[in-house]
Amino acid sequence: MLMQVLSGTPKWVFVVFAALLWLGVQQMRPRRVGLYRATIAPFALMCLSLYGVTSAFGELPVAVWGWLAGGAVAFAASWQLQSPHGIQYDLTNRRLHLPGSVVPLALFMGIFFTKYAVGVSLGMRPDLAREISFAMAISTIYGAFSGILLARTANLWRIAAQRASALQAA
């Protein structure tokens, strides 16, 4: 059955998987990146997450509320757990110095495999798209991934703003 699922998967899905894998592996190494560039991938994946909810459960608007709730809870928890350890902002060059982390790779793969599993599940059982419990569970998972991504990105912006404020006050 696994071979049947994989053989029925469009080729572009494997390209998206490879791109997300590459992007996540790149973030495991220390790097320097502009603040806006550090925002692009998380924002794109949040959009993909919301698209996953609306495309799968468009008939159930309550699913968007599940996404928002999951996102809010995950954002609040992640915001509290975020540590600026090792993150620096060079105001002169407007670049972040980021330590490597496996977290982005885990989030990227989590969103990808959730989307893939939902696609396969709905392909096998289209009626699941109308089941509120399934829609809410999946939407909350998508929202949680989005909330964590948003908290990580907001933390970078906060660090940059604090650095700019500290230099202006000096």
Secondary structure, DSSP 8 states (H G I E B T S, - for coil): -HHHHHHTS-HHHHHHHHHHHHHHHHTTS-EEEEHHHHHHHHHHHHHHHHHHHHHHHTT-THHHHHHHHHHHHHHHHHHHH---TT-EEETTTTEEEE---SHHHHHHHHHHHHHHHHHHHHHH-GGGGG-HHHHHHHHHHHHHHHHHHHHHHHHHHHHHHHHHHHHHH-
